[in-house]
């Protein structure tokens, strides 16, 4: 059996640096291969645009057109 001694200060510093260098997210890649990280602000802006442009579907679009015609 081999016994390994690890210096926790060195191990933690190495692990922390690796975690900082790790990419945890998404990016938009253009036609030239340039990556633009997707930020929370970009997501909030997109959601806001969707919210502002959404309209409640009509009865016909919901599939209830036959009920509205029966009245």
PDB file of N, CA, C, O and CB in Angstrom:
ATOM      1  N   UNK A   1       0.847  -1.186   0.000  1.00  0.00           N
ATOM      2  CA  UNK A   1       0.000   0.000   0.000  1.00  0.00           C
ATOM      3  C   UNK A   1       0.887   1.242   0.000  1.00  0.00           C
ATOM      4  O   UNK A   1       1.871   1.312   0.736  1.00  0.00           O
ATOM      5  CB  UNK A   1      -0.960   0.002   1.226  1.00  0.00           C
ATOM      6  N   UNK A   2       0.531   2.216  -0.827  1.00  0.00           N
ATOM      7  CA  UNK A   2       1.275   3.467  -0.907  1.00  0.00           C
ATOM      8  C   UNK A   2       0.510   4.531  -0.147  1.00  0.00           C
ATOM      9  O   UNK A   2      -0.684   4.737  -0.366  1.00  0.00           O
ATOM     10  CB  UNK A   2       1.508   3.896  -2.382  1.00  0.00           C
ATOM     11  N   UNK A   3       1.203   5.194   0.735  1.00  0.00           N
ATOM     12  CA  UNK A   3       0.592   6.266   1.516  1.00  0.00           C
ATOM     13  C   UNK A   3       0.951   7.598   0.865  1.00  0.00           C
ATOM     14  O   UNK A   3       2.125   7.877   0.622  1.00  0.00           O
ATOM     15  CB  UNK A   3       1.064   6.224   3.011  1.00  0.00           C
ATOM     16  N   UNK A   4      -0.061   8.420   0.582  1.00  0.00           N
ATOM     17  CA  UNK A   4       0.166   9.711  -0.055  1.00  0.00           C
ATOM     18  C   UNK A   4      -0.157  10.826   0.927  1.00  0.00           C
ATOM     19  O   UNK A   4      -1.216  10.833   1.555  1.00  0.00           O
ATOM     20  CB  UNK A   4      -0.684   9.850  -1.338  1.00  0.00           C
ATOM     21  N   UNK A   5       0.763  11.761   1.049  1.00  0.00           N
ATOM     22  CA  UNK A   5       0.556  12.910   1.917  1.00  0.00           C
ATOM     23  C   UNK A   5       0.252  14.110   1.016  1.00  0.00           C
ATOM     24  O   UNK A   5       0.989  14.393   0.071  1.00  0.00           O
ATOM     25  CB  UNK A   5       1.813  13.177   2.839  1.00  0.00           C
ATOM     26  N   UNK A   6      -0.830  14.801   1.321  1.00  0.00           N
ATOM     27  CA  UNK A   6      -1.256  15.937   0.510  1.00  0.00           C
ATOM     28  C   UNK A   6      -1.287  17.182   1.377  1.00  0.00           C
ATOM     29  O   UNK A   6      -1.833  17.170   2.480  1.00  0.00           O
ATOM     30  CB  UNK A   6      -2.643  15.679  -0.132  1.00  0.00           C
ATOM     31  N   UNK A   7      -0.704  18.244   0.878  1.00  0.00           N
ATOM     32  CA  UNK A   7      -0.768  19.532   1.558  1.00  0.00           C
ATOM     33  C   UNK A   7      -2.089  20.183   1.161  1.00  0.00           C
ATOM     34  O   UNK A   7      -2.256  20.564   0.002  1.00  0.00           O
ATOM     35  CB  UNK A   7       0.467  20.449   1.192  1.00  0.00           C
ATOM     36  N   UNK A   8      -3.022  20.320   2.082  1.00  0.00           N
ATOM     37  CA  UNK A   8      -4.362  20.827   1.775  1.00  0.00           C
ATOM     38  C   UNK A   8      -4.337  22.274   1.274  1.00  0.00           C
ATOM     39  O   UNK A   8      -5.177  22.653   0.458  1.00  0.00           O
ATOM     40  CB  UNK A   8      -5.247  20.729   3.010  1.00  0.00           C
ATOM     41  N   UNK A   9      -3.382  23.093   1.751  1.00  0.00           N
ATOM     42  CA  UNK A   9      -3.310  24.481   1.270  1.00  0.00           C
ATOM     43  C   UNK A   9      -2.975  24.508  -0.216  1.00  0.00           C
ATOM     44  O   UNK A   9      -3.554  25.288  -0.972  1.00  0.00           O
ATOM     45  CB  UNK A   9      -2.256  25.286   2.069  1.00  0.00           C
ATOM     46  N   UNK A  10      -2.049  23.665  -0.630  1.00  0.00           N
ATOM     47  CA  UNK A  10      -1.681  23.596  -2.040  1.00  0.00           C
ATOM     48  C   UNK A  10      -2.816  23.015  -2.865  1.00  0.00           C
ATOM     49  O   UNK A  10      -3.114  23.514  -3.950  1.00  0.00           O
ATOM     50  CB  UNK A  10      -0.415  22.763  -2.224  1.00  0.00           C
ATOM     51  N   UNK A  11      -3.441  21.979  -2.367  1.00  0.00           N
ATOM     52  CA  UNK A  11      -4.545  21.337  -3.079  1.00  0.00           C
ATOM     53  C   UNK A  11      -5.704  22.310  -3.262  1.00  0.00           C
ATOM     54  O   UNK A  11      -6.254  22.409  -4.358  1.00  0.00           O
ATOM     55  CB  UNK A  11      -5.018  20.084  -2.325  1.00  0.00           C
ATOM     56  N   UNK A  12      -6.081  23.023  -2.217  1.00  0.00           N
ATOM     57  CA  UNK A  12      -7.189  23.983  -2.307  1.00  0.00           C
ATOM     58  C   UNK A  12      -6.875  25.121  -3.270  1.00  0.00           C
ATOM     59  O   UNK A  12      -7.755  25.548  -4.017  1.00  0.00           O
ATOM     60  CB  UNK A  12      -7.509  24.551  -0.926  1.00  0.00           C
ATOM     61  N   UNK A  13      -5.658  25.614  -3.271  1.00  0.00           N
ATOM     62  CA  UNK A  13      -5.283  26.699  -4.177  1.00  0.00           C
ATOM     63  C   UNK A  13      -5.350  26.230  -5.624  1.00  0.00           C
ATOM     64  O   UNK A  13      -5.816  26.961  -6.497  1.00  0.00           O
ATOM     65  CB  UNK A  13      -3.871  27.218  -3.850  1.00  0.00           C
ATOM     66  N   UNK A  14      -4.887  25.014  -5.875  1.00  0.00           N
ATOM     67  CA  UNK A  14      -4.931  24.453  -7.226  1.00  0.00           C
ATOM     68  C   UNK A  14      -6.366  24.227  -7.666  1.00  0.00           C
ATOM     69  O   UNK A  14      -6.727  24.535  -8.802  1.00  0.00           O
ATOM     70  CB  UNK A  14      -4.147  23.137  -7.291  1.00  0.00           C
ATOM     71  N   UNK A  15      -7.183  23.692  -6.775  1.00  0.00           N
ATOM     72  CA  UNK A  15      -8.592  23.443  -7.094  1.00  0.00           C
ATOM     73  C   UNK A  15      -9.330  24.752  -7.345  1.00  0.00           C
ATOM     74  O   UNK A  15     -10.108  24.850  -8.293  1.00  0.00           O
ATOM     75  CB  UNK A  15      -9.273  22.663  -5.956  1.00  0.00           C
ATOM     76  N   UNK A  16      -9.097  25.750  -6.514  1.00  0.00           N
ATOM     77  CA  UNK A  16      -9.765  27.047  -6.682  1.00  0.00           C
ATOM     78  C   UNK A  16      -9.387  27.702  -8.000  1.00  0.00           C
ATOM     79  O   UNK A  16     -10.245  28.279  -8.668  1.00  0.00           O
ATOM     80  CB  UNK A  16      -9.417  27.980  -5.525  1.00  0.00           C
ATOM     81  N   UNK A  17      -8.117  27.624  -8.387  1.00  0.00           N
ATOM     82  CA  UNK A  17      -7.682  28.218  -9.654  1.00  0.00           C
ATOM     83  C   UNK A  17      -8.331  27.488 -10.822  1.00  0.00           C
ATOM     84  O   UNK A  17      -8.755  28.125 -11.786  1.00  0.00           O
ATOM     85  CB  UNK A  17      -6.142  28.175  -9.781  1.00  0.00           C
ATOM     86  N   UNK A  18      -8.415  26.155 -10.750  1.00  0.00           N
ATOM     87  CA  UNK A  18      -9.047  25.371 -11.817  1.00  0.00           C
ATOM     88  C   UNK A  18     -10.526  25.723 -11.921  1.00  0.00           C
ATOM     89  O   UNK A  18     -11.061  25.819 -13.025  1.00  0.00           O
ATOM     90  CB  UNK A  18      -8.872  23.854 -11.562  1.00  0.00           C
ATOM     91  N   UNK A  19     -11.188  25.915 -10.790  1.00  0.00           N
ATOM     92  CA  UNK A  19     -12.608  26.264 -10.788  1.00  0.00           C
ATOM     93  C   UNK A  19     -12.829  27.644 -11.411  1.00  0.00           C
ATOM     94  O   UNK A  19     -13.823  27.854 -12.106  1.00  0.00           O
ATOM     95  CB  UNK A  19     -13.166  26.231  -9.353  1.00  0.00           C
ATOM     96  N   UNK A  20     -11.913  28.587 -11.167  1.00  0.00           N
ATOM     97  CA  UNK A  20     -12.035  29.929 -11.740  1.00  0.00           C
ATOM     98  C   UNK A  20     -11.863  29.900 -13.257  1.00  0.00           C
ATOM     99  O   UNK A  20     -12.507  30.666 -13.974  1.00  0.00           O
ATOM    100  CB  UNK A  20     -11.001  30.871 -11.114  1.00  0.00           C
ATOM    101  N   UNK A  21     -10.993  29.013 -13.743  1.00  0.00           N
ATOM    102  CA  UNK A  21     -10.723  28.929 -15.169  1.00  0.00           C
ATOM    103  C   UNK A  21     -11.777  28.132 -15.926  1.00  0.00           C
ATOM    104  O   UNK A  21     -11.806  28.152 -17.156  1.00  0.00           O
ATOM    105  CB  UNK A  21      -9.375  28.317 -15.393  1.00  0.00           C
ATOM    106  N   UNK A  22     -12.633  27.437 -15.204  1.00  0.00           N
ATOM    107  CA  UNK A  22     -13.635  26.594 -15.851  1.00  0.00           C
ATOM    108  C   UNK A  22     -14.809  27.451 -16.312  1.00  0.00           C
ATOM    109  O   UNK A  22     -15.306  28.298 -15.569  1.00  0.00           O
ATOM    110  CB  UNK A  22     -14.119  25.480 -14.892  1.00  0.00           C
ATOM    111  N   UNK A  23     -15.241  27.220 -17.539  1.00  0.00           N
ATOM    112  CA  UNK A  23     -16.365  27.968 -18.104  1.00  0.00           C
ATOM    113  C   UNK A  23     -17.658  27.254 -17.728  1.00  0.00           C
ATOM    114  O   UNK A  23     -17.832  26.077 -18.046  1.00  0.00           O
ATOM    115  CB  UNK A  23     -16.233  28.105 -19.660  1.00  0.00           C
ATOM    116  N   UNK A  24     -18.554  27.945 -17.063  1.00  0.00           N
ATOM    117  CA  UNK A  24     -19.844  27.374 -16.656  1.00  0.00           C
ATOM    118  C   UNK A  24     -20.964  28.233 -17.203  1.00  0.00           C
ATOM    119  O   UNK A  24     -21.554  29.026 -16.470  1.00  0.00           O
ATOM    120  CB  UNK A  24     -19.950  27.263 -15.112  1.00  0.00           C
ATOM    121  N   UNK A  25     -21.259  28.087 -18.458  1.00  0.00           N
ATOM    122  CA  UNK A  25     -22.311  28.894 -19.036  1.00  0.00           C
ATOM    123  C   UNK A  25     -22.442  28.638 -20.520  1.00  0.00           C
ATOM    124  O   UNK A  25     -21.956  27.634 -21.041  1.00  0.00           O
ATOM    125  CB  UNK A  25     -22.055  30.358 -18.780  1.00  0.00           C
ATOM    126  N   UNK A  26     -23.103  29.557 -21.190  1.00  0.00           N
ATOM    127  CA  UNK A  26     -23.305  29.437 -22.623  1.00  0.00           C
ATOM    128  C   UNK A  26     -22.688  30.611 -23.342  1.00  0.00           C
ATOM    129  O   UNK A  26     -22.374  31.638 -22.741  1.00  0.00           O
ATOM    130  CB  UNK A  26     -24.785  29.335 -22.952  1.00  0.00           C
ATOM    131  N   UNK A  27     -22.520  30.443 -24.634  1.00  0.00           N
ATOM    132  CA  UNK A  27     -21.949  31.515 -25.436  1.00  0.00           C
ATOM    133  C   UNK A  27     -22.587  31.511 -26.810  1.00  0.00           C
ATOM    134  O   UNK A  27     -23.050  30.479 -27.297  1.00  0.00           O
ATOM    135  CB  UNK A  27     -20.419  31.371 -25.545  1.00  0.00           C
ATOM    136  N   UNK A  28     -22.601  32.666 -27.418  1.00  0.00           N
ATOM    137  CA  UNK A  28     -23.039  32.809 -28.801  1.00  0.00           C
ATOM    138  C   UNK A  28     -21.762  32.772 -29.639  1.00  0.00           C
ATOM    139  O   UNK A  28     -20.814  33.509 -29.368  1.00  0.00           O
ATOM    140  CB  UNK A  28     -23.880  34.153 -29.037  1.00  0.00           C
ATOM    141  N   UNK A  29     -21.741  31.920 -30.647  1.00  0.00           N
ATOM    142  CA  UNK A  29     -20.571  31.798 -31.509  1.00  0.00           C
ATOM    143  C   UNK A  29     -20.933  32.354 -32.888  1.00  0.00           C
ATOM    144  O   UNK A  29     -21.884  31.894 -33.522  1.00  0.00           O
ATOM    145  CB  UNK A  29     -20.087  30.306 -31.606  1.00  0.00           C
ATOM    146  N   UNK A  30     -20.168  33.343 -33.342  1.00  0.00           N
ATOM    147  CA  UNK A  30     -20.461  33.922 -34.652  1.00  0.00           C
ATOM    148  C   UNK A  30     -19.802  33.103 -35.768  1.00  0.00           C
ATOM    149  O   UNK A  30     -19.149  32.093 -35.505  1.00  0.00           O
ATOM    150  CB  UNK A  30     -19.981  35.387 -34.710  1.00  0.00           C
ATOM    151  N   UNK A  31     -19.982  33.549 -37.009  1.00  0.00           N
ATOM    152  CA  UNK A  31     -19.490  32.791 -38.162  1.00  0.00           C
ATOM    153  C   UNK A  31     -17.969  32.711 -38.223  1.00  0.00           C
ATOM    154  O   UNK A  31     -17.424  31.898 -38.969  1.00  0.00           O
ATOM    155  CB  UNK A  31     -20.006  33.409 -39.434  1.00  0.00           C
ATOM    156  N   UNK A  32     -17.272  33.551 -37.440  1.00  0.00           N
ATOM    157  CA  UNK A  32     -15.810  33.541 -37.425  1.00  0.00           C
ATOM    158  C   UNK A  32     -15.260  32.744 -36.246  1.00  0.00           C
ATOM    159  O   UNK A  32     -14.046  32.653 -36.064  1.00  0.00           O
ATOM    160  CB  UNK A  32     -15.278  34.965 -37.378  1.00  0.00           C
ATOM    161  N   UNK A  33     -16.160  32.166 -35.445  1.00  0.00           N
ATOM    162  CA  UNK A  33     -15.739  31.375 -34.292  1.00  0.00           C
ATOM    163  C   UNK A  33     -15.515  32.186 -33.032  1.00  0.00           C
ATOM    164  O   UNK A  33     -15.038  31.651 -32.031  1.00  0.00           O
ATOM    165  CB  UNK A  33     -14.495  30.647 -34.621  1.00  0.00           C
ATOM    166  N   UNK A  34     -15.852  33.466 -33.062  1.00  0.00           N
ATOM    167  CA  UNK A  34     -15.719  34.302 -31.862  1.00  0.00           C
ATOM    168  C   UNK A  34     -16.845  33.987 -30.896  1.00  0.00           C
ATOM    169  O   UNK A  34     -18.012  33.916 -31.280  1.00  0.00           O
ATOM    170  CB  UNK A  34     -15.727  35.810 -32.226  1.00  0.00           C
ATOM    171  N   UNK A  35     -16.482  33.801 -29.647  1.00  0.00           N
ATOM    172  CA  UNK A  35     -17.476  33.481 -28.616  1.00  0.00           C
ATOM    173  C   UNK A  35     -17.812  34.722 -27.801  1.00  0.00           C
ATOM    174  O   UNK A  35     -16.927  35.461 -27.370  1.00  0.00           O
ATOM    175  CB  UNK A  35     -16.961  32.358 -27.690  1.00  0.00           C
ATOM    176  N   UNK A  36     -19.111  34.936 -27.599  1.00  0.00           N
ATOM    177  CA  UNK A  36     -19.586  35.996 -26.719  1.00  0.00           C
ATOM    178  C   UNK A  36     -20.376  35.327 -25.598  1.00  0.00           C
ATOM    179  O   UNK A  36     -21.443  34.765 -25.845  1.00  0.00           O
ATOM    180  CB  UNK A  36     -20.463  37.054 -27.497  1.00  0.00           C
ATOM    181  N   UNK A  37     -19.859  35.385 -24.359  1.00  0.00           N
ATOM    182  CA  UNK A  37     -20.581  34.744 -23.253  1.00  0.00           C
ATOM    183  C   UNK A  37     -21.985  35.332 -23.086  1.00  0.00           C
ATOM    184  O   UNK A  37     -22.184  36.540 -23.212  1.00  0.00           O
ATOM    185  CB  UNK A  37     -19.790  34.898 -21.943  1.00  0.00           C
ATOM    186  N   UNK A  38     -22.945  34.464 -22.802  1.00  0.00           N
ATOM    187  CA  UNK A  38     -24.320  34.899 -22.566  1.00  0.00           C
ATOM    188  C   UNK A  38     -24.418  35.333 -21.108  1.00  0.00           C
ATOM    189  O   UNK A  38     -24.109  34.565 -20.197  1.00  0.00           O
ATOM    190  CB  UNK A  38     -25.359  33.757 -22.899  1.00  0.00           C
ATOM    191  N   UNK A  39     -24.851  36.570 -20.901  1.00  0.00           N
ATOM    192  CA  UNK A  39     -24.935  37.121 -19.548  1.00  0.00           C
ATOM    193  C   UNK A  39     -26.376  37.072 -19.036  1.00  0.00           C
ATOM    194  O   UNK A  39     -27.319  36.872 -19.801  1.00  0.00           O
ATOM    195  CB  UNK A  39     -24.407  38.572 -19.521  1.00  0.00           C
ATOM    196  N   UNK A  40     -26.514  37.256 -17.755  1.00  0.00           N
ATOM    197  CA  UNK A  40     -27.848  37.301 -17.153  1.00  0.00           C
ATOM    198  C   UNK A  40     -28.642  38.471 -17.717  1.00  0.00           C
ATOM    199  O   UNK A  40     -29.850  38.357 -17.924  1.00  0.00           O
ATOM    200  CB  UNK A  40     -27.753  37.409 -15.618  1.00  0.00           C
ATOM    201  N   UNK A  41     -27.979  39.586 -17.964  1.00  0.00           N
ATOM    202  CA  UNK A  41     -28.654  40.753 -18.534  1.00  0.00           C
ATOM    203  C   UNK A  41     -29.228  40.427 -19.910  1.00  0.00           C
ATOM    204  O   UNK A  41     -30.341  40.842 -20.232  1.00  0.00           O
ATOM    205  CB  UNK A  41     -27.683  41.941 -18.633  1.00  0.00           C
ATOM    206  N   UNK A  42     -28.476  39.688 -20.718  1.00  0.00           N
ATOM    207  CA  UNK A  42     -28.959  39.297 -22.044  1.00  0.00           C
ATOM    208  C   UNK A  42     -30.205  38.420 -21.931  1.00  0.00           C
ATOM    209  O   UNK A  42     -31.157  38.594 -22.692  1.00  0.00           O
ATOM    210  CB  UNK A  42     -27.855  38.553 -22.821  1.00  0.00           C
ATOM    211  N   UNK A  43     -30.203  37.489 -20.996  1.00  0.00           N
ATOM    212  CA  UNK A  43     -31.345  36.593 -20.796  1.00  0.00           C
ATOM    213  C   UNK A  43     -32.558  37.377 -20.312  1.00  0.00           C
ATOM    214  O   UNK A  43     -33.668  37.168 -20.801  1.00  0.00           O
ATOM    215  CB  UNK A  43     -30.994  35.479 -19.790  1.00  0.00           C
ATOM    216  N   UNK A  44     -32.350  38.281 -19.350  1.00  0.00           N
ATOM    217  CA  UNK A  44     -33.459  39.091 -18.845  1.00  0.00           C
ATOM    218  C   UNK A  44     -34.049  39.969 -19.958  1.00  0.00           C
ATOM    219  O   UNK A  44     -35.265  40.146 -20.031  1.00  0.00           O
ATOM    220  CB  UNK A  44     -32.987  39.970 -17.667  1.00  0.00           C
ATOM    221  N   UNK A  45     -33.202  40.507 -20.807  1.00  0.00           N
ATOM    222  CA  UNK A  45     -33.672  41.339 -21.921  1.00  0.00           C
ATOM    223  C   UNK A  45     -34.518  40.509 -22.884  1.00  0.00           C
ATOM    224  O   UNK A  45     -35.583  40.950 -23.316  1.00  0.00           O
ATOM    225  CB  UNK A  45     -32.477  41.975 -22.669  1.00  0.00           C
ATOM    226  N   UNK A  46     -34.044  39.308 -23.221  1.00  0.00           N
ATOM    227  CA  UNK A  46     -34.792  38.435 -24.132  1.00  0.00           C
ATOM    228  C   UNK A  46     -36.136  38.038 -23.533  1.00  0.00           C
ATOM    229  O   UNK A  46     -37.150  38.024 -24.231  1.00  0.00           O
ATOM    230  CB  UNK A  46     -33.974  37.179 -24.463  1.00  0.00           C
ATOM    231  N   UNK A  47     -36.146  37.718 -22.250  1.00  0.00           N
ATOM    232  CA  UNK A  47     -37.406  37.347 -21.591  1.00  0.00           C
ATOM    233  C   UNK A  47     -38.369  38.526 -21.555  1.00  0.00           C
ATOM    234  O   UNK A  47     -39.576  38.351 -21.717  1.00  0.00           O
ATOM    235  CB  UNK A  47     -37.141  36.842 -20.162  1.00  0.00           C
ATOM    236  N   UNK A  48     -37.841  39.718 -21.343  1.00  0.00           N
ATOM    237  CA  UNK A  48     -38.675  40.920 -21.324  1.00  0.00           C
ATOM    238  C   UNK A  48     -39.305  41.158 -22.693  1.00  0.00           C
ATOM    239  O   UNK A  48     -40.485  41.494 -22.782  1.00  0.00           O
ATOM    240  CB  UNK A  48     -37.847  42.147 -20.899  1.00  0.00           C
ATOM    241  N   UNK A  49     -38.527  40.987 -23.757  1.00  0.00           N
ATOM    242  CA  UNK A  49     -39.069  41.153 -25.111  1.00  0.00           C
ATOM    243  C   UNK A  49     -40.175  40.135 -25.379  1.00  0.00           C
ATOM    244  O   UNK A  49     -41.203  40.473 -25.966  1.00  0.00           O
ATOM    245  CB  UNK A  49     -37.950  41.010 -26.162  1.00  0.00           C
ATOM    246  N   UNK A  50     -39.967  38.898 -24.954  1.00  0.00           N
ATOM    247  CA  UNK A  50     -40.991  37.869 -25.145  1.00  0.00           C
ATOM    248  C   UNK A  50     -42.261  38.204 -24.364  1.00  0.00           C
ATOM    249  O   UNK A  50     -43.369  38.068 -24.882  1.00  0.00           O
ATOM    250  CB  UNK A  50     -40.455  36.496 -24.716  1.00  0.00           C
ATOM    251  N   UNK A  51     -42.095  38.637 -23.130  1.00  0.00           N
ATOM    252  CA  UNK A  51     -43.239  38.991 -22.291  1.00  0.00           C
ATOM    253  C   UNK A  51     -44.036  40.131 -22.909  1.00  0.00           C
ATOM    254  O   UNK A  51     -45.266  40.098 -22.935  1.00  0.00           O
ATOM    255  CB  UNK A  51     -42.772  39.377 -20.883  1.00  0.00           C
ATOM    256  N   UNK A  52     -43.331  41.135 -23.401  1.00  0.00           N
ATOM    257  CA  UNK A  52     -43.997  42.300 -23.981  1.00  0.00           C
ATOM    258  C   UNK A  52     -44.702  41.981 -25.296  1.00  0.00           C
ATOM    259  O   UNK A  52     -45.698  42.622 -25.633  1.00  0.00           O
ATOM    260  CB  UNK A  52     -42.994  43.407 -24.202  1.00  0.00           C
ATOM    261  N   UNK A  53     -44.199  40.998 -26.041  1.00  0.00           N
ATOM    262  CA  UNK A  53     -44.780  40.704 -27.357  1.00  0.00           C
ATOM    263  C   UNK A  53     -45.839  39.600 -27.318  1.00  0.00           C
ATOM    264  O   UNK A  53     -46.510  39.358 -28.321  1.00  0.00           O
ATOM    265  CB  UNK A  53     -43.684  40.310 -28.319  1.00  0.00           C
ATOM    266  N   UNK A  54     -45.997  38.931 -26.180  1.00  0.00           N
ATOM    267  CA  UNK A  54     -46.934  37.808 -26.097  1.00  0.00           C
ATOM    268  C   UNK A  54     -48.373  38.307 -26.029  1.00  0.00           C
ATOM    269  O   UNK A  54     -48.684  39.256 -25.309  1.00  0.00           O
ATOM    270  CB  UNK A  54     -46.620  36.932 -24.871  1.00  0.00           C
ATOM    271  N   UNK A  55     -49.233  37.659 -26.784  1.00  0.00           N
ATOM    272  CA  UNK A  55     -50.666  37.982 -26.757  1.00  0.00           C
ATOM    273  C   UNK A  55     -51.418  36.701 -26.448  1.00  0.00           C
ATOM    274  O   UNK A  55     -51.032  35.622 -26.896  1.00  0.00           O
ATOM    275  CB  UNK A  55     -51.151  38.611 -28.120  1.00  0.00           C
ATOM    276  N   UNK A  56     -52.495  36.823 -25.679  1.00  0.00           N
ATOM    277  CA  UNK A  56     -53.302  35.656 -25.329  1.00  0.00           C
ATOM    278  C   UNK A  56     -53.945  35.112 -26.601  1.00  0.00           C
ATOM    279  O   UNK A  56     -54.517  35.877 -27.378  1.00  0.00           O
ATOM    280  CB  UNK A  56     -54.389  36.018 -24.260  1.00  0.00           C
ATOM    281  N   UNK A  57     -53.857  33.802 -26.825  1.00  0.00           N
ATOM    282  CA  UNK A  57     -54.428  33.228 -28.054  1.00  0.00           C
ATOM    283  C   UNK A  57     -55.948  33.376 -28.099  1.00  0.00           C
ATOM    284  O   UNK A  57     -56.623  33.374 -27.069  1.00  0.00           O
ATOM    285  CB  UNK A  57     -54.052  31.749 -28.169  1.00  0.00           C
ATOM    286  N   UNK A  58     -56.463  33.502 -29.312  1.00  0.00           N
ATOM    287  CA  UNK A  58     -57.908  33.580 -29.487  1.00  0.00           C
ATOM    288  C   UNK A  58     -58.524  32.207 -29.227  1.00  0.00           C
ATOM    289  O   UNK A  58     -57.809  31.213 -29.106  1.00  0.00           O
ATOM    290  CB  UNK A  58     -58.268  34.084 -30.913  1.00  0.00           C
ATOM    291  N   UNK A  59     -59.837  32.160 -29.142  1.00  0.00           N
ATOM    292  CA  UNK A  59     -60.535  30.880 -28.927  1.00  0.00           C
ATOM    293  C   UNK A  59     -60.212  29.915 -30.066  1.00  0.00           C
ATOM    294  O   UNK A  59     -60.005  28.723 -29.837  1.00  0.00           O
ATOM    295  CB  UNK A  59     -62.076  31.098 -28.824  1.00  0.00           C
ATOM    296  N   UNK A  60     -60.170  30.438 -31.295  1.00  0.00           N
ATOM    297  CA  UNK A  60     -59.889  29.587 -32.445  1.00  0.00           C
ATOM    298  C   UNK A  60     -58.469  29.017 -32.362  1.00  0.00           C
ATOM    299  O   UNK A  60     -58.260  27.838 -32.643  1.00  0.00           O
ATOM    300  CB  UNK A  60     -60.074  30.375 -33.753  1.00  0.00           C
ATOM    301  N   UNK A  61     -57.502  29.842 -31.980  1.00  0.00           N
ATOM    302  CA  UNK A  61     -56.123  29.388 -31.853  1.00  0.00           C
ATOM    303  C   UNK A  61     -55.973  28.362 -30.733  1.00  0.00           C
ATOM    304  O   UNK A  61     -55.090  27.506 -30.787  1.00  0.00           O
ATOM    305  CB  UNK A  61     -55.201  30.573 -31.602  1.00  0.00           C
ATOM    306  N   UNK A  62     -56.827  28.448 -29.726  1.00  0.00           N
ATOM    307  CA  UNK A  62     -56.780  27.498 -28.624  1.00  0.00           C
ATOM    308  C   UNK A  62     -57.474  26.186 -28.973  1.00  0.00           C
ATOM    309  O   UNK A  62     -57.379  25.212 -28.225  1.00  0.00           O
ATOM    310  CB  UNK A  62     -57.414  28.105 -27.390  1.00  0.00           C
ATOM    311  N   UNK A  63     -58.174  26.159 -30.112  1.00  0.00           N
ATOM    312  CA  UNK A  63     -58.879  24.951 -30.490  1.00  0.00           C
ATOM    313  C   UNK A  63     -60.301  24.926 -30.002  1.00  0.00           C
ATOM    314  O   UNK A  63     -60.963  23.891 -30.073  1.00  0.00           O
ATOM    315  CB  UNK A  63     -58.161  23.763 -29.977  1.00  0.00           C
ATOM    316  N   UNK A  64     -60.795  26.065 -29.499  1.00  0.00           N
ATOM    317  CA  UNK A  64     -62.171  26.143 -29.009  1.00  0.00           C
ATOM    318  C   UNK A  64     -63.063  26.922 -29.958  1.00  0.00           C
ATOM    319  O   UNK A  64     -64.127  27.395 -29.558  1.00  0.00           O
ATOM    320  CB  UNK A  64     -62.205  26.782 -27.633  1.00  0.00           C
ATOM    321  N   UNK A  65     -62.651  27.062 -31.193  1.00  0.00           N
ATOM    322  CA  UNK A  65     -63.418  27.825 -32.178  1.00  0.00           C
ATOM    323  C   UNK A  65     -64.825  27.287 -32.368  1.00  0.00           C
ATOM    324  O   UNK A  65     -65.766  28.049 -32.592  1.00  0.00           O
ATOM    325  CB  UNK A  65     -62.700  27.827 -33.502  1.00  0.00           C
ATOM    326  N   UNK A  66     -64.964  25.965 -32.276  1.00  0.00           N
ATOM    327  CA  UNK A  66     -66.302  25.366 -32.472  1.00  0.00           C
ATOM    328  C   UNK A  66     -67.259  25.762 -31.356  1.00  0.00           C
ATOM    329  O   UNK A  66     -68.467  25.831 -31.583  1.00  0.00           O
ATOM    330  CB  UNK A  66     -66.200  23.832 -32.543  1.00  0.00           C
ATOM    331  N   UNK A  67     -66.755  26.022 -30.169  1.00  0.00           N
ATOM    332  CA  UNK A  67     -67.598  26.440 -29.041  1.00  0.00           C
ATOM    333  C   UNK A  67     -68.078  27.869 -29.263  1.00  0.00           C
ATOM    334  O   UNK A  67     -69.247  28.177 -29.031  1.00  0.00           O
ATOM    335  CB  UNK A  67     -66.824  26.330 -27.696  1.00  0.00           C
ATOM    336  N   UNK A  68     -67.179  28.742 -29.710  1.00  0.00           N
ATOM    337  CA  UNK A  68     -67.540  30.133 -29.957  1.00  0.00           C
ATOM    338  C   UNK A  68     -68.576  30.229 -31.092  1.00  0.00           C
ATOM    339  O   UNK A  68     -69.443  31.103 -31.063  1.00  0.00           O
ATOM    340  CB  UNK A  68     -66.278  30.961 -30.304  1.00  0.00           C
ATOM    341  N   UNK A  69     -68.489  29.349 -32.074  1.00  0.00           N
ATOM    342  CA  UNK A  69     -69.446  29.370 -33.177  1.00  0.00           C
ATOM    343  C   UNK A  69     -70.814  28.853 -32.751  1.00  0.00           C
ATOM    344  O   UNK A  69     -71.819  29.221 -33.360  1.00  0.00           O
ATOM    345  CB  UNK A  69     -68.924  28.545 -34.339  1.00  0.00           C
ATOM    346  N   UNK A  70     -70.880  28.017 -31.731  1.00  0.00           N
ATOM    347  CA  UNK A  70     -72.130  27.438 -31.306  1.00  0.00           C
ATOM    348  C   UNK A  70     -73.005  28.439 -30.561  1.00  0.00           C
ATOM    349  O   UNK A  70     -74.200  28.198 -30.388  1.00  0.00           O
ATOM    350  CB  UNK A  70     -71.868  26.241 -30.443  1.00  0.00           C
ATOM    351  N   UNK A  71     -72.458  29.515 -30.132  1.00  0.00           N
ATOM    352  CA  UNK A  71     -73.243  30.478 -29.359  1.00  0.00           C
ATOM    353  C   UNK A  71     -74.181  31.246 -30.175  1.00  0.00           C
ATOM    354  O   UNK A  71     -74.905  32.093 -29.651  1.00  0.00           O
ATOM    355  CB  UNK A  71     -72.377  31.406 -28.654  1.00  0.00           C
TER     356      UNK A  71
END
